[in-house]
């Protein structure tokens, strides 16, 4: 049960970080990088530190 609480907290943190980056942006476009395997939000890396996945996607939000 405790592992589920930690996992859910991490998901909420990831979502919060993504939303904050969109709503607090200062330019016309925001780029969010995310691991397709586990959904971790990343910053300019080629391999996910959480799961080791290398399939990274970029979302560009205007």
C-alpha positions as CSV (number, residue, x, y, z in Angstrom):
1,X,0.0,0.0,0.0
2,X,2.8,2.4,0.8
3,X,4.4,1.9,-2.6
4,X,1.1,2.9,-4.3
5,X,1.0,6.1,-2.3
6,X,4.6,7.0,-3.4
7,X,3.8,6.1,-7.0
8,X,0.7,8.3,-7.0
9,X,2.6,11.2,-5.4
10,X,5.3,11.0,-8.2
11,X,2.6,11.1,-10.8
12,X,1.0,14.1,-9.3
13,X,4.4,15.8,-9.1
14,X,5.0,15.1,-12.8
15,X,1.6,16.5,-13.8
16,X,2.1,19.5,-11.6
17,X,5.5,20.2,-13.1
18,X,4.1,19.9,-16.6
19,X,1.2,22.2,-15.9
20,X,3.4,24.8,-14.2
21,X,5.7,24.9,-17.2
22,X,2.8,25.6,-19.4
23,X,1.1,28.3,-17.3
24,X,4.3,30.1,-16.2
25,X,5.9,30.3,-19.6
26,X,7.2,33.6,-20.9
27,X,7.6,32.8,-24.6
28,X,5.2,31.7,-27.3
29,X,6.0,28.0,-27.1
30,X,6.6,25.4,-24.4
31,X,8.4,22.1,-25.0
32,X,7.7,19.2,-22.6
33,X,9.9,16.1,-23.0
34,X,8.5,12.9,-21.7
35,X,9.5,9.2,-21.6
36,X,7.0,7.2,-23.6
37,X,7.6,4.1,-21.5
38,X,6.9,5.4,-18.0
39,X,5.7,9.0,-18.5
40,X,8.5,10.7,-16.6
41,X,8.9,14.4,-17.5
42,X,12.5,14.9,-18.6
43,X,14.9,17.8,-19.3
44,X,17.2,17.3,-22.3
45,X,18.3,13.7,-21.8
46,X,18.4,10.8,-24.2
47,X,17.7,8.1,-21.7
48,X,15.1,8.1,-18.9
49,X,16.7,8.0,-15.5
50,X,13.6,6.3,-14.0
51,X,13.2,3.3,-16.3
52,X,16.1,3.4,-18.7
53,X,13.9,3.9,-21.8
54,X,15.3,5.7,-24.8
55,X,12.0,6.5,-26.5
56,X,11.5,10.2,-25.6
57,X,8.7,12.3,-27.0
58,X,8.5,16.1,-27.2
59,X,5.3,18.0,-26.9
60,X,5.3,21.5,-28.2
61,X,2.5,23.7,-26.8
62,X,1.8,27.1,-28.1
